[in-house]
Amino acid sequence: MRNSRLGIVSVTIGAVLPLILVIFIISLFLSGSRKSSAANLVMSAAMLFAVAAPFLHFLGAAIGIGGLFTKKTKKVCPVVGTILNIMLGISGLLLWALLISKMSWGFR
């Protein structure tokens, strides 16, 4: 039996998305408080990616669930990818909910 390709894609999505977010955060800290156009571009790309990442994790979970139903393939990668993406997707949504609730607190 071979590994499920959908499972491998799901695990890859679950592992790569947090790494990209960490790279964005490191580049923002390295740019410091400079107000250059490159720093603004990195900041806007990081914010766009941070908004899209939980939804991409749920897409990875859906791909992992699809990999669970493929026949004649190992189920390890789809299970790991599904669990990883669901955990990271839920934590990302909870983090966004926390940030939004703290931001709207000052407007009451």
C-alpha positions in Angstrom: 0.0 0.0 0.0 1.1 3.5 -0.7 0.6 6.8 1.1 -2.5 8.8 0.3 -1.6 11.8 -1.9 -4.4 13.8 -0.4 -3.1 13.0 3.1 0.4 14.2 2.1 -1.1 17.4 0.8 -3.1 17.8 4.1 0.0 17.3 6.3 2.0 19.7 4.1 -0.7 22.4 4.4 -0.8 21.9 8.2 3.0 22.1 8.5 3.8 24.9 6.0 1.2 27.5 6.9 2.5 28.1 10.5 6.1 28.3 9.1 5.1 31.0 6.6 3.4 32.9 9.4 6.5 32.7 11.6 8.6 33.9 8.7 6.3 36.9 8.3 6.5 37.7 12.0 10.3 37.4 12.0 10.6 39.7 9.0 8.3 42.3 10.7 10.5 42.3 13.8 13.6 42.7 11.7 12.1 45.6 9.8 11.6 47.3 13.2 9.7 50.6 13.2 10.9 51.8 9.8 8.2 53.1 7.7 9.5 52.0 4.3 7.3 50.7 1.5 8.9 47.2 1.9 7.9 47.0 5.5 4.4 48.2 4.7 4.2 45.5 2.0 5.3 42.8 4.3 2.9 44.0 7.0 -0.1 44.0 4.6 0.9 40.5 3.2 1.2 39.2 6.8 -2.2 40.5 7.7 -3.8 39.1 4.6 -2.1 35.7 5.3 -3.2 35.7 8.9 -6.8 36.3 8.0 -6.7 33.5 5.3 -4.7 31.0 7.3 -7.6 29.5 9.4 -9.7 29.0 6.3 -6.8 27.4 4.5 -6.4 25.0 7.5 -10.0 24.0 7.2 -9.4 23.4 3.4 -6.4 21.2 4.5 -8.7 19.4 6.9 -11.3 18.8 4.1 -8.5 17.4 1.9 -7.4 15.2 4.7 -10.9 13.9 5.2 -11.1 13.2 1.5 -7.8 11.2 1.8 -9.4 9.1 4.5 -11.9 7.8 2.0 -9.5 6.8 -0.7 -9.1 3.1 -1.2 -5.9 1.0 -1.1 -3.9 3.7 0.6 -2.4 4.1 4.0 -4.5 6.3 6.4 -1.7 7.7 8.6 -1.1 10.9 6.6 -4.8 11.8 6.2 -5.4 11.3 9.9 -2.4 13.3 11.0 -3.2 16.1 8.4 -6.9 16.2 9.4 -6.2 16.5 13.1 -3.3 19.0 12.6 -5.4 21.2 10.4 -8.5 21.1 12.5 -6.5 22.0 15.6 -4.6 24.9 13.9 -7.8 26.1 12.2 -9.8 26.3 15.4 -6.9 27.9 17.3 -6.6 30.5 14.5 -10.3 31.3 14.6 -10.2 31.5 18.4 -7.3 33.9 18.2 -9.1 36.1 15.7 -12.2 36.1 17.9 -10.1 37.1 20.8 -8.4 39.9 18.9 -11.7 41.2 17.5 -13.3 41.2 20.9 -10.4 43.1 22.4 -10.4 45.6 19.5 -14.1 46.3 19.8 -13.9 46.8 23.6 -12.8 50.4 23.2 -15.7 51.3 20.9 -18.4 50.6 23.5 
